Amino acid sequence: MEENILSQIVVLRDASIEELAKKYGELFPGKKAPTNNKIFLWKQIAYKLQEIKYGGLSVDAENRIKGLIQEYDPINNKAYRPKEQPAENLQKHSSLKDNRLPIPGSTITKTYKGNDIQVKVLDKGFEYKGRIYKSLSAIAKEITGNHWNGYIFFGL
């Protein structure tokens, strides 16, 4: 990397949020800073400075990345989930997975009161401490003793 761009990036690391927001506006005309997160803004600006100097990703590279995300994204992989069904088919297929859940075989982890909790996602239900549960809410109640929305408790 050229010394000039590197020095600009290093100087920006210590800049205030206001200075970063101003620089963001200069590099992205017509857009205001999307957040007050200093590290995020600094990274966006650093990338843009390098992109201006050396060029960005080619269209082929961007398309390849999008294809790989679509095919292999382990968290949000829609390819392994059931297709969206019309409303009249929902009653026939009541076992459709909620799109907030990771794919079956994944493990949901959470630390609660210093204890690490691991829940395995199954095709129909969840496994926690060797027992099968129908819902995350049932597991959350087992852990806390109080009723919780399972998705909220596990941060999904």
C-alpha positions in Angstrom: 0.0 0.0 0.0 1.3 3.4 -0.8 2.6 5.4 2.1 0.2 8.3 1.4 -2.9 6.2 1.8 -1.5 4.3 4.7 -0.7 7.5 6.5 -4.3 8.9 5.8 -5.8 5.7 7.3 -3.6 5.8 10.4 -4.5 9.5 10.9 -8.2 8.7 10.5 -8.0 6.0 13.2 -7.5 8.7 15.8 -10.1 11.1 14.3 -13.3 12.1 16.1 -16.7 10.7 15.0 -17.5 14.2 13.6 -14.3 14.2 11.5 -15.0 10.6 10.3 -18.6 11.6 9.4 -17.3 14.5 7.4 -14.8 12.4 5.6 -17.4 9.8 4.9 -19.6 12.5 3.3 -16.7 13.5 1.1 -16.0 10.0 -0.1 -19.6 9.0 -0.4 -21.3 12.0 -2.0 -25.0 12.4 -1.1 -24.8 10.0 1.8 -24.5 10.8 5.4 -22.6 8.5 7.8 -24.9 5.5 8.5 -23.8 5.2 12.1 -21.9 6.8 15.0 -19.8 3.6 15.4 -16.2 5.0 15.0 -14.6 1.7 14.1 -17.2 0.9 11.4 -16.8 4.4 9.8 -13.0 4.1 9.9 -13.1 0.8 8.1 -15.6 2.0 5.5 -13.4 5.1 4.8 -10.2 3.1 4.7 -11.7 0.6 2.2 -13.0 3.4 0.1 -9.7 5.2 0.0 -8.0 2.0 -1.2 -10.7 1.4 -3.7 -10.3 4.8 -5.2 -6.5 4.4 -5.4 -6.3 0.7 -6.6 -9.8 0.0 -7.9 -12.6 -2.1 -6.4 -13.6 -5.7 -7.0 -14.4 -6.7 -10.6 -18.0 -7.5 -11.5 -17.0 -11.1 -11.9 -15.5 -11.2 -8.3 -18.6 -9.5 -6.8 -20.9 -12.0 -8.6 -18.8 -14.9 -7.4 -19.0 -13.7 -3.8 -22.8 -13.3 -4.0 -23.1 -16.8 -5.4 -20.9 -18.3 -2.7 -22.9 -16.5 0.0 -26.1 -17.7 -1.5 -24.8 -21.3 -1.6 -22.6 -21.6 1.5 -23.6 -19.0 4.1 -23.8 -21.1 7.3 -25.9 -18.7 9.3 -28.5 -17.4 6.8 -28.3 -20.2 4.3 -31.8 -20.1 2.7 -30.8 -23.0 0.2 -31.2 -25.6 3.0 -34.4 -24.2 4.3 -37.9 -24.9 2.9 -39.1 -22.6 0.2 -41.7 -20.0 1.1 -45.1 -21.5 0.8 -48.4 -19.8 -0.1 -50.7 -19.3 2.8 -53.1 -22.1 1.8 -50.2 -24.6 2.0 -49.1 -23.6 5.5 -51.8 -25.8 7.2 -50.7 -28.8 5.1 -47.1 -28.3 6.1 -47.1 -27.2 9.7 -43.6 -28.4 10.3 -42.0 -25.7 8.2 -38.9 -24.3 10.0 -38.8 -20.7 11.2 -36.3 -18.7 9.1 -34.7 -17.3 12.3 -33.4 -20.8 13.1 -30.0 -22.0 11.8 -30.1 -25.2 9.6 -30.6 -28.5 11.4 -27.3 -29.8 12.8 -26.2 -26.4 13.9 -25.5 -25.5 17.5 -27.0 -22.5 19.3 -24.7 -21.3 22.1 -25.4 -18.8 24.9 -23.7 -17.9 28.2 -26.2 -17.5 31.0 -25.1 -16.7 34.5 -21.6 -17.9 33.8 -22.8 -21.3 32.3 -22.3 -22.1 28.7 -25.5 -23.4 27.1 -25.4 -25.5 23.9 -28.6 -26.4 22.0 -28.5 -28.6 18.9 -31.0 -27.7 16.2 -32.8 -30.9 15.0 -35.1 -31.4 12.0 -38.1 -31.4 14.5 -37.1 -29.8 17.8 -34.0 -29.2 19.8 -31.6 -31.2 21.9 -30.4 -29.9 25.2 -28.5 -32.0 27.8 -29.5 -35.2 26.0 -33.2 -34.4 26.0 -35.4 -33.4 23.1 -37.5 -30.3 23.3 -40.2 -29.1 20.9 -39.3 -25.4 21.4 -36.6 -23.0 22.4 -39.0 -21.5 24.9 -39.2 -24.8 26.8 -35.4 -24.9 27.0 -35.3 -21.3 28.2 -37.9 -22.1 30.9 -35.9 -25.2 32.0 -32.7 -23.0 32.3 -34.2 -19.9 34.0 -37.3 -21.3 35.7 -39.3 -18.5 34.0 -41.2 -18.3 30.8 -39.1 -16.8 28.0 -39.6 -16.3 24.3 -37.0 -18.8 23.1 -35.9 -16.7 20.1 -35.3 -13.7 22.4 -33.5 -15.7 25.1 -31.1 -17.2 22.6 -30.7 -14.0 20.6 -32.2 -15.2 17.3 
